Amino acid sequence: MYRSFAKMNNRCSNCDLRIARPGGYYLGSVYVNYGITAATMTVIFLTLRVGFQIPMKTIIWPLFAFCLIFPVLFFHHARALWLAIDCQIDRSVMDDDG
């Protein structure tokens, strides 16, 4: 999907699906990214705090760092998931020649 860290290809090299979309199309990927980050952080927090009884002072800063770094590293995957969800819900996206 990407030719560099921030630049997307216009079309998929395998299926010729138009990947580059009008502005605002990938806004939903922000919600996907946020949801996965929040769910992952919650599981990690509960595992460390409740499961291993690690003090809050010990886990707060690593979790804070996780909340800053993970979304940046995951945003390509979030966009791919958003496009896959859209293709699953609205099959006309697959026929788009624009």
N, C-alpha and C positions, 0 to 999 in steps of 0.2 A: 504494500500500500504506500510505502514511503520511499522516496529517493534520498532523503537526508533526514536529520532528526525532526525538522519542522515542515518540510515540503512534501506534499502528497503527490503521487502520480495522478494523472488525469483518468486513466483507465487501468483495470486489472490486466496483467499480462497473460493470465490464463483464460479468463472467461469474457474479457472485454467489457465488464460492468463499469459504468461510469462511477468513479470513486470521488472525484472532485465535484463537490456540490455547491449550490449557492450559499452565501453567507447565512449563518444561523442554523444550517442543517445539523451540524454536529453538536449543537447546544445540549441535546439530550445525552450525549456521551459524558458531559460534565456530571450529570446526575448518576449515571452508571458508575463513573469513577468514584464519586462521593459515597455511593451506597456500598461499593465493594471495600473501599477504604474504611468506612465506619464499621461494617460487619467484621472485617478482619481485625481491626483494632479492638473491637469489643471481645472477640474470641480470645485474642492474645491477653487482654487485660484480665478477663475472668479466669483464664488458665493460670496466669502468674499470681494474681491476687488471691483468688479463692482456692485454686488447686494446689499451688505451691506456697501460699501464705507469705509472699514476698511483700515487704512494706511498700506503701504507696510512694514514699520519698525515693525509693530505689527505682521504681518503674516509670515514674511520671516523665522524666526527661527522655529516656529512650522512646517512649510512646509518642511524645511530642515530635521528636525527630522523624519517627516513622510516618506521622501525619503530614509532614512536610515533604519527605523524600518519595514515599510510595506513589502518591498521585502523579508526580512528574514522570516517574519511571513507567507507570501503568497507562498513561494517557493514549499511547498508540493502541493498546489492547482494548481500551474503553471505546475508542472510535470504531475499531473493527467489530466489537460487540454491538454497538449502536447500529451500524450498517447491517449486520446480520439480523438483528431484531426487526429492523425496518423491512428488509427483504422478506422475512418470514411473515410479517403482518400484511404488508402491501406488495403483492407479487408484481404489480405494474412497474415497480422500481426496476425489476430485472429486464423489462422491455424498453426502458428509457433509452432513446438514441441521442438525446440532447447533448 
